Amino acid sequence: MTEFKRKKNENFETFLRRFNKKLIQSKKLNTIKERQYLIPKKNKSAQKQRALKGIKLNSKNTYLKKIGKLKDNEKFTK
């Protein structure tokens, strides 16, 4: 961790400007923001479950379209 100290006879605005500049240059703030909203990857079993559910819904939608109970713009989601 870098340490920032105010220089002698340095006003707060210039210290804050220098601090922000060094913070941007070190790219630590960007890495922290990226980690904050990081969504973990799903495991293989969850991916397979989701794929199977999608295939099932797709086949159900095509069946309902064929028999005329579902319009082209609608989607059955359950």
Gaussian input, Z-matrix of N, CA and C with variables (Angstrom, degrees):
# hf/3-21g

backbone

0 1
 N
 C     1     B1
 C     2     B2     1     A1
 N     3     B3     2     A2     1     D1
 C     4     B4     3     A3     2     D2
 C     5     B5     4     A4     3     D3
 N     6     B6     5     A5     4     D4
 C     7     B7     6     A6     5     D5
 C     8     B8     7     A7     6     D6
 N     9     B9     8     A8     7     D7
 C    10    B10     9     A9     8     D8
 C    11    B11    10    A10     9     D9
 N    12    B12    11    A11    10    D10
 C    13    B13    12    A12    11    D11
 C    14    B14    13    A13    12    D12
 N    15    B15    14    A14    13    D13
 C    16    B16    15    A15    14    D14
 C    17    B17    16    A16    15    D15
 N    18    B18    17    A17    16    D16
 C    19    B19    18    A18    17    D17
 C    20    B20    19    A19    18    D18
 N    21    B21    20    A20    19    D19
 C    22    B22    21    A21    20    D20
 C    23    B23    22    A22    21    D21
 N    24    B24    23    A23    22    D22
 C    25    B25    24    A24    23    D23
 C    26    B26    25    A25    24    D24
 N    27    B27    26    A26    25    D25
 C    28    B28    27    A27    26    D26
 C    29    B29    28    A28    27    D27
 N    30    B30    29    A29    28    D28
 C    31    B31    30    A30    29    D29
 C    32    B32    31    A31    30    D30
 N    33    B33    32    A32    31    D31
 C    34    B34    33    A33    32    D32
 C    35    B35    34    A34    33    D33
 N    36    B36    35    A35    34    D34
 C    37    B37    36    A36    35    D35
 C    38    B38    37    A37    36    D36
 N    39    B39    38    A38    37    D37
 C    40    B40    39    A39    38    D38
 C    41    B41    40    A40    39    D39
 N    42    B42    41    A41    40    D40
 C    43    B43    42    A42    41    D41
 C    44    B44    43    A43    42    D42
 N    45    B45    44    A44    43    D43
 C    46    B46    45    A45    44    D44
 C    47    B47    46    A46    45    D45
 N    48    B48    47    A47    46    D46
 C    49    B49    48    A48    47    D47
 C    50    B50    49    A49    48    D48
 N    51    B51    50    A50    49    D49
 C    52    B52    51    A51    50    D50
 C    53    B53    52    A52    51    D51
 N    54    B54    53    A53    52    D52
 C    55    B55    54    A54    53    D53
 C    56    B56    55    A55    54    D54
 N    57    B57    56    A56    55    D55
 C    58    B58    57    A57    56    D56
 C    59    B59    58    A58    57    D57
 N    60    B60    59    A59    58    D58
 C    61    B61    60    A60    59    D59
 C    62    B62    61    A61    60    D60
 N    63    B63    62    A62    61    D61
 C    64    B64    63    A63    62    D62
 C    65    B65    64    A64    63    D63
 N    66    B66    65    A65    64    D64
 C    67    B67    66    A66    65    D65
 C    68    B68    67    A67    66    D66
 N    69    B69    68    A68    67    D67
 C    70    B70    69    A69    68    D68
 C    71    B71    70    A70    69    D69
 N    72    B72    71    A71    70    D70
 C    73    B73    72    A72    71    D71
 C    74    B74    73    A73    72    D72
 N    75    B75    74    A74    73    D73
 C    76    B76    75    A75    74    D74
 C    77    B77    76    A76    75    D75
 N    78    B78    77    A77    76    D76
 C    79    B79    78    A78    77    D77
 C    80    B80    79    A79    78    D78
 N    81    B81    80    A80    79    D79
 C    82    B82    81    A81    80    D80
 C    83    B83    82    A82    81    D81
 N    84    B84    83    A83    82    D82
 C    85    B85    84    A84    83    D83
 C    86    B86    85    A85    84    D84
 N    87    B87    86    A86    85    D85
 C    88    B88    87    A87    86    D86
 C    89    B89    88    A88    87    D87
 N    90    B90    89    A89    88    D88
 C    91    B91    90    A90    89    D89
 C    92    B92    91    A91    90    D90
 N    93    B93    92    A92    91    D91
 C    94    B94    93    A93    92    D92
 C    95    B95    94    A94    93    D93
 N    96    B96    95    A95    94    D94
 C    97    B97    96    A96    95    D95
 C    98    B98    97    A97    96    D96
 N    99    B99    98    A98    97    D97
 C   100   B100    99    A99    98    D98
 C   101   B101   100   A100    99    D99
 N   102   B102   101   A101   100   D100
 C   103   B103   102   A102   101   D101
 C   104   B104   103   A103   102   D102
 N   105   B105   104   A104   103   D103
 C   106   B106   105   A105   104   D104
 C   107   B107   106   A106   105   D105
 N   108   B108   107   A107   106   D106
 C   109   B109   108   A108   107   D107
 C   110   B110   109   A109   108   D108
 N   111   B111   110   A110   109   D109
 C   112   B112   111   A111   110   D110
 C   113   B113   112   A112   111   D111
 N   114   B114   113   A113   112   D112
 C   115   B115   114   A114   113   D113
 C   116   B116   115   A115   114   D114
 N   117   B117   116   A116   115   D115
 C   118   B118   117   A117   116   D116
 C   119   B119   118   A118   117   D117
 N   120   B120   119   A119   118   D118
 C   121   B121   120   A120   119   D119
 C   122   B122   121   A121   120   D120
 N   123   B123   122   A122   121   D121
 C   124   B124   123   A123   122   D122
 C   125   B125   124   A124   123   D123
 N   126   B126   125   A125   124   D124
 C   127   B127   126   A126   125   D125
 C   128   B128   127   A127   126   D126
 N   129   B129   128   A128   127   D127
 C   130   B130   129   A129   128   D128
 C   131   B131   130   A130   129   D129
 N   132   B132   131   A131   130   D130
 C   133   B133   132   A132   131   D131
 C   134   B134   133   A133   132   D132
 N   135   B135   134   A134   133   D133
 C   136   B136   135   A135   134   D134
 C   137   B137   136   A136   135   D135
 N   138   B138   137   A137   136   D136
 C   139   B139   138   A138   137   D137
 C   140   B140   139   A139   138   D138
 N   141   B141   140   A140   139   D139
 C   142   B142   141   A141   140   D140
 C   143   B143   142   A142   141   D141
 N   144   B144   143   A143   142   D142
 C   145   B145   144   A144   143   D143
 C   146   B146   145   A145   144   D144
 N   147   B147   146   A146   145   D145
 C   148   B148   147   A147   146   D146
 C   149   B149   148   A148   147   D147
 N   150   B150   149   A149   148   D148
 C   151   B151   150   A150   149   D149
 C   152   B152   151   A151   150   D150
 N   153   B153   152   A152   151   D151
 C   154   B154   153   A153   152   D152
 C   155   B155   154   A154   153   D153
 N   156   B156   155   A155   154   D154
 C   157   B157   156   A156   155   D155
 C   158   B158   157   A157   156   D156
 N   159   B159   158   A158   157   D157
 C   160   B160   159   A159   158   D158
 C   161   B161   160   A160   159   D159
 N   162   B162   161   A161   160   D160
 C   163   B163   162   A162   161   D161
 C   164   B164   163   A163   162   D162
 N   165   B165   164   A164   163   D163
 C   166   B166   165   A165   164   D164
 C   167   B167   166   A166   165   D165
 N   168   B168   167   A167   166   D166
 C   169   B169   168   A168   167   D167
 C   170   B170   169   A169   168   D168
 N   171   B171   170   A170   169   D169
 C   172   B172   171   A171   170   D170
 C   173   B173   172   A172   171   D171
 N   174   B174   173   A173   172   D172
 C   175   B175   174   A174   173   D173
 C   176   B176   175   A175   174   D174
 N   177   B177   176   A176   175   D175
 C   178   B178   177   A177   176   D176
 C   179   B179   178   A178   177   D177
 N   180   B180   179   A179   178   D178
 C   181   B181   180   A180   179   D179
 C   182   B182   181   A181   180   D180
 N   183   B183   182   A182   181   D181
 C   184   B184   183   A183   182   D182
 C   185   B185   184   A184   183   D183
 N   186   B186   185   A185   184   D184
 C   187   B187   186   A186   185   D185
 C   188   B188   187   A187   186   D186
 N   189   B189   188   A188   187   D187
 C   190   B190   189   A189   188   D188
 C   191   B191   190   A190   189   D189
 N   192   B192   191   A191   190   D190
 C   193   B193   192   A192   191   D191
 C   194   B194   193   A193   192   D192
 N   195   B195   194   A194   193   D193
 C   196   B196   195   A195   194   D194
 C   197   B197   196   A196   195   D195
 N   198   B198   197   A197   196   D196
 C   199   B199   198   A198   197   D197
 C   200   B200   199   A199   198   D198
 N   201   B201   200   A200   199   D199
 C   202   B202   201   A201   200   D200
 C   203   B203   202   A202   201   D201
 N   204   B204   203   A203   202   D202
 C   205   B205   204   A204   203   D203
 C   206   B206   205   A205   204   D204
 N   207   B207   206   A206   205   D205
 C   208   B208   207   A207   206   D206
 C   209   B209   208   A208   207   D207
 N   210   B210   209   A209   208   D208
 C   211   B211   210   A210   209   D209
 C   212   B212   211   A211   210   D210
 N   213   B213   212   A212   211   D211
 C   214   B214   213   A213   212   D212
 C   215   B215   214   A214   213   D213
 N   216   B216   215   A215   214   D214
 C   217   B217   216   A216   215   D215
 C   218   B218   217   A217   216   D216
 N   219   B219   218   A218   217   D217
 C   220   B220   219   A219   218   D218
 C   221   B221   220   A220   219   D219
 N   222   B222   221   A221   220   D220
 C   223   B223   222   A222   221   D221
 C   224   B224   223   A223   222   D222
 N   225   B225   224   A224   223   D223
 C   226   B226   225   A225   224   D224
 C   227   B227   226   A226   225   D225
 N   228   B228   227   A227   226   D226
 C   229   B229   228   A228   227   D227
 C   230   B230   229   A229   228   D228
 N   231   B231   230   A230   229   D229
 C   232   B232   231   A231   230   D230
 C   233   B233   232   A232   231   D231

   B1=1.4485
   B2=1.5202
   B3=1.2936
   B4=1.4593
   B5=1.5211
   B6=1.2840
   B7=1.4480
   B8=1.5169
   B9=1.3168
   B10=1.4556
   B11=1.5202
   B12=1.3322
   B13=1.4637
   B14=1.5150
   B15=1.3032
   B16=1.4551
   B17=1.5215
   B18=1.3194
   B19=1.4601
   B20=1.5261
   B21=1.3095
   B22=1.4590
   B23=1.5340
   B24=1.3155
   B25=1.4700
   B26=1.5368
   B27=1.3204
   B28=1.4720
   B29=1.5306
   B30=1.3462
   B31=1.4573
   B32=1.5331
   B33=1.3152
   B34=1.4613
   B35=1.5258
   B36=1.3308
   B37=1.4691
   B38=1.5255
   B39=1.3220
   B40=1.4640
   B41=1.5198
   B42=1.3378
   B43=1.4680
   B44=1.5254
   B45=1.3223
   B46=1.4634
   B47=1.5296
   B48=1.3211
   B49=1.4650
   B50=1.5245
   B51=1.3215
   B52=1.4660
   B53=1.5265
   B54=1.3240
   B55=1.4581
   B56=1.5275
   B57=1.3202
   B58=1.4667
   B59=1.5282
   B60=1.3162
   B61=1.4601
   B62=1.5325
   B63=1.3152
   B64=1.4713
   B65=1.5314
   B66=1.3227
   B67=1.4516
   B68=1.5264
   B69=1.3178
   B70=1.4656
   B71=1.5231
   B72=1.3311
   B73=1.4587
   B74=1.5196
   B75=1.3219
   B76=1.4587
   B77=1.5271
   B78=1.3307
   B79=1.4715
   B80=1.5275
   B81=1.3062
   B82=1.4639
   B83=1.5164
   B84=1.3253
   B85=1.4560
   B86=1.5246
   B87=1.3316
   B88=1.4626
   B89=1.5255
   B90=1.3169
   B91=1.4652
   B92=1.5217
   B93=1.3143
   B94=1.4659
   B95=1.5202
   B96=1.3303
   B97=1.4666
   B98=1.5252
   B99=1.3246
   B100=1.4657
   B101=1.5247
   B102=1.3102
   B103=1.4590
   B104=1.5235
   B105=1.3265
   B106=1.4548
   B107=1.5283
   B108=1.3150
   B109=1.4542
   B110=1.5263
   B111=1.3127
   B112=1.4475
   B113=1.5255
   B114=1.3195
   B115=1.4600
   B116=1.5220
   B117=1.3182
   B118=1.4631
   B119=1.5291
   B120=1.3339
   B121=1.4592
   B122=1.5226
   B123=1.3289
   B124=1.4562
   B125=1.5204
   B126=1.3166
   B127=1.4514
   B128=1.5372
   B129=1.3034
   B130=1.4609
   B131=1.5184
   B132=1.3181
   B133=1.4596
   B134=1.5310
   B135=1.3315
   B136=1.4614
   B137=1.5302
   B138=1.3383
   B139=1.4620
   B140=1.5283
   B141=1.3315
   B142=1.4658
   B143=1.5268
   B144=1.3235
   B145=1.4621
   B146=1.5285
   B147=1.3211
   B148=1.4565
   B149=1.5195
   B150=1.3279
   B151=1.4598
   B152=1.5204
   B153=1.3323
   B154=1.4608
   B155=1.5286
   B156=1.3180
   B157=1.4591
   B158=1.5324
   B159=1.3326
   B160=1.4706
   B161=1.5128
   B162=1.3281
   B163=1.4628
   B164=1.5242
   B165=1.3124
   B166=1.4609
   B167=1.5289
   B168=1.3407
   B169=1.4600
   B170=1.5221
   B171=1.3314
   B172=1.4587
   B173=1.5232
   B174=1.3287
   B175=1.4612
   B176=1.5302
   B177=1.3315
   B178=1.4584
   B179=1.5303
   B180=1.3304
   B181=1.4656
   B182=1.5184
   B183=1.3245
   B184=1.4685
   B185=1.5249
   B186=1.3272
   B187=1.4611
   B188=1.5319
   B189=1.3365
   B190=1.4574
   B191=1.5322
   B192=1.3306
   B193=1.4676
   B194=1.5222
   B195=1.3324
   B196=1.4625
   B197=1.5287
   B198=1.3257
   B199=1.4625
   B200=1.5255
   B201=1.3334
   B202=1.4574
   B203=1.5101
   B204=1.2861
   B205=1.4561
   B206=1.5237
   B207=1.3185
   B208=1.4600
   B209=1.5163
   B210=1.3452
   B211=1.4623
   B212=1.5280
   B213=1.3331
   B214=1.4657
   B215=1.5271
   B216=1.3232
   B217=1.4716
   B218=1.5152
   B219=1.3169
   B220=1.4612
   B221=1.5281
   B222=1.3211
   B223=1.4653
   B224=1.5126
   B225=1.2968
   B226=1.4519
   B227=1.5138
   B228=1.3271
   B229=1.4696
   B230=1.5169
   B231=1.2955
   B232=1.4708
   B233=1.4873
   A1=108.55
   A2=115.88
   A3=120.09
   A4=110.33
   A5=114.57
   A6=120.14
   A7=109.13
   A8=116.71
   A9=121.87
   A10=108.77
   A11=114.07
   A12=119.79
   A13=108.64
   A14=113.06
   A15=118.88
   A16=110.15
   A17=114.37
   A18=118.78
   A19=109.55
   A20=114.67
   A21=119.24
   A22=108.77
   A23=116.37
   A24=124.47
   A25=112.95
   A26=117.19
   A27=120.86
   A28=108.23
   A29=115.36
   A30=116.50
   A31=109.78
   A32=114.71
   A33=120.29
   A34=112.38
   A35=118.49
   A36=121.31
   A37=111.59
   A38=117.30
   A39=119.17
   A40=111.25
   A41=116.11
   A42=118.99
   A43=111.16
   A44=116.63
   A45=121.39
   A46=110.97
   A47=116.82
   A48=120.88
   A49=110.99
   A50=116.25
   A51=120.96
   A52=110.89
   A53=116.53
   A54=121.26
   A55=111.42
   A56=116.78
   A57=120.95
   A58=111.78
   A59=116.19
   A60=120.14
   A61=110.79
   A62=116.99
   A63=120.74
   A64=111.22
   A65=116.55
   A66=120.79
   A67=111.02
   A68=117.11
   A69=121.36
   A70=110.49
   A71=116.55
   A72=120.31
   A73=112.23
   A74=118.12
   A75=120.31
   A76=112.48
   A77=117.90
   A78=125.27
   A79=112.66
   A80=117.46
   A81=120.07
   A82=111.64
   A83=116.04
   A84=120.32
   A85=110.67
   A86=116.88
   A87=120.48
   A88=111.66
   A89=116.66
   A90=118.93
   A91=111.51
   A92=116.93
   A93=120.14
   A94=110.41
   A95=117.39
   A96=121.00
   A97=111.09
   A98=117.44
   A99=120.67
   A100=110.89
   A101=118.08
   A102=121.99
   A103=112.31
   A104=116.23
   A105=120.52
   A106=110.92
   A107=117.76
   A108=121.42
   A109=112.47
   A110=117.81
   A111=122.04
   A112=110.14
   A113=115.98
   A114=120.58
   A115=107.40
   A116=117.65
   A117=119.14
   A118=111.14
   A119=115.79
   A120=120.97
   A121=109.81
   A122=114.80
   A123=119.28
   A124=109.22
   A125=116.16
   A126=119.59
   A127=109.93
   A128=116.57
   A129=120.88
   A130=112.51
   A131=117.53
   A132=119.17
   A133=111.03
   A134=117.27
   A135=120.25
   A136=110.56
   A137=116.97
   A138=120.37
   A139=110.70
   A140=116.83
   A141=120.65
   A142=110.41
   A143=116.91
   A144=120.95
   A145=110.53
   A146=116.50
   A147=120.60
   A148=111.32
   A149=117.15
   A150=120.86
   A151=110.93
   A152=116.66
   A153=120.31
   A154=111.60
   A155=115.64
   A156=119.92
   A157=110.49
   A158=116.87
   A159=121.32
   A160=111.72
   A161=117.08
   A162=121.03
   A163=109.98
   A164=116.28
   A165=121.04
   A166=110.94
   A167=117.06
   A168=120.57
   A169=111.59
   A170=116.71
   A171=120.52
   A172=110.80
   A173=116.83
   A174=119.21
   A175=111.11
   A176=116.74
   A177=120.84
   A178=110.56
   A179=116.82
   A180=121.11
   A181=111.55
   A182=116.90
   A183=119.03
   A184=111.09
   A185=117.63
   A186=121.29
   A187=110.56
   A188=116.95
   A189=120.34
   A190=112.13
   A191=117.05
   A192=120.01
   A193=110.73
   A194=116.56
   A195=120.51
   A196=111.71
   A197=116.92
   A198=118.38
   A199=111.88
   A200=117.61
   A201=121.57
   A202=115.64
   A203=119.51
   A204=121.74
   A205=112.97
   A206=117.15
   A207=121.23
   A208=108.71
   A209=116.52
   A210=120.66
   A211=109.35
   A212=116.42
   A213=120.15
   A214=112.39
   A215=117.50
   A216=120.46
   A217=112.86
   A218=118.65
   A219=122.21
   A220=111.28
   A221=114.54
   A222=120.30
   A223=108.81
   A224=116.64
   A225=122.34
   A226=107.36
   A227=117.37
   A228=119.44
   A229=114.42
   A230=120.09
   A231=119.56
   A232=112.61
   D1=132.20
   D2=178.01
   D3=-79.90
   D4=147.91
   D5=-178.09
   D6=-112.82
   D7=133.09
   D8=-178.87
   D9=-117.05
   D10=127.63
   D11=176.86
   D12=-126.88
   D13=145.98
   D14=177.70
   D15=-72.89
   D16=133.88
   D17=177.85
   D18=-75.69
   D19=163.08
   D20=-179.72
   D21=-67.25
   D22=135.11
   D23=-179.67
   D24=62.02
   D25=26.94
   D26=177.52
   D27=-101.46
   D28=127.85
   D29=179.90
   D30=-78.31
   D31=166.64
   D32=-171.67
   D33=-66.45
   D34=-35.93
   D35=-178.07
   D36=-63.49
   D37=-42.92
   D38=178.97
   D39=-70.08
   D40=-36.41
   D41=175.63
   D42=-62.29
   D43=-43.36
   D44=179.34
   D45=-64.78
   D46=-40.32
   D47=177.76
   D48=-63.68
   D49=-43.29
   D50=178.45
   D51=-65.05
   D52=-40.95
   D53=178.27
   D54=-61.75
   D55=-47.55
   D56=179.90
   D57=-63.11
   D58=-38.79
   D59=179.20
   D60=-64.17
   D61=-44.88
   D62=179.01
   D63=-66.70
   D64=-35.63
   D65=178.96
   D66=-65.36
   D67=-41.24
   D68=177.90
   D69=-67.26
   D70=-41.22
   D71=-179.41
   D72=-66.34
   D73=-33.48
   D74=-178.88
   D75=-78.01
   D76=-15.90
   D77=177.95
   D78=61.39
   D79=19.57
   D80=178.21
   D81=-72.74
   D82=-34.69
   D83=-179.80
   D84=-65.26
   D85=-39.63
   D86=179.11
   D87=-65.12
   D88=-41.57
   D89=-179.81
   D90=-66.74
   D91=-36.07
   D92=178.18
   D93=-67.23
   D94=-41.86
   D95=178.53
   D96=-65.06
   D97=-38.04
   D98=177.95
   D99=-64.67
   D100=-41.82
   D101=179.43
   D102=-67.84
   D103=-29.34
   D104=-176.95
   D105=-64.17
   D106=-38.99
   D107=-176.42
   D108=-107.65
   D109=21.99
   D110=-179.74
   D111=-71.56
   D112=126.56
   D113=177.98
   D114=-101.70
   D115=120.07
   D116=-177.98
   D117=-66.99
   D118=149.11
   D119=178.83
   D120=-70.80
   D121=148.50
   D122=178.67
   D123=-80.98
   D124=149.53
   D125=179.88
   D126=-74.60
   D127=170.28
   D128=-173.16
   D129=-63.50
   D130=-38.41
   D131=-178.72
   D132=-65.87
   D133=-37.91
   D134=178.18
   D135=-68.08
   D136=-37.91
   D137=177.48
   D138=-63.95
   D139=-41.66
   D140=179.21
   D141=-65.28
   D142=-42.33
   D143=178.83
   D144=-59.65
   D145=-44.09
   D146=-179.75
   D147=-66.13
   D148=-39.75
   D149=178.80
   D150=-64.99
   D151=-42.80
   D152=179.14
   D153=-64.34
   D154=-39.20
   D155=178.30
   D156=-64.94
   D157=-39.60
   D158=177.97
   D159=-64.75
   D160=-41.24
   D161=178.87
   D162=-64.38
   D163=-41.68
   D164=179.96
   D165=-63.64
   D166=-45.43
   D167=178.82
   D168=-65.00
   D169=-38.18
   D170=179.84
   D171=-64.49
   D172=-43.23
   D173=179.55
   D174=-66.95
   D175=-35.83
   D176=177.91
   D177=-66.36
   D178=-41.17
   D179=178.27
   D180=-63.62
   D181=-44.12
   D182=179.56
   D183=-64.48
   D184=-38.06
   D185=177.97
   D186=-63.77
   D187=-45.68
   D188=179.89
   D189=-65.50
   D190=-33.51
   D191=175.84
   D192=-66.90
   D193=-39.99
   D194=-178.62
   D195=-64.80
   D196=-39.00
   D197=-177.99
   D198=-86.80
   D199=-3.56
   D200=174.02
   D201=88.29
   D202=12.94
   D203=179.94
   D204=-92.30
   D205=-8.14
   D206=-178.92
   D207=-131.21
   D208=128.50
   D209=178.14
   D210=-77.95
   D211=169.03
   D212=-177.99
   D213=-66.15
   D214=-32.77
   D215=-176.17
   D216=-82.50
   D217=-21.69
   D218=-177.96
   D219=-82.70
   D220=156.88
   D221=175.32
   D222=-136.26
   D223=134.92
   D224=175.93
   D225=-89.42
   D226=123.65
   D227=-172.41
   D228=-114.70
   D229=6.60
   D230=179.96
   D231=-116.98

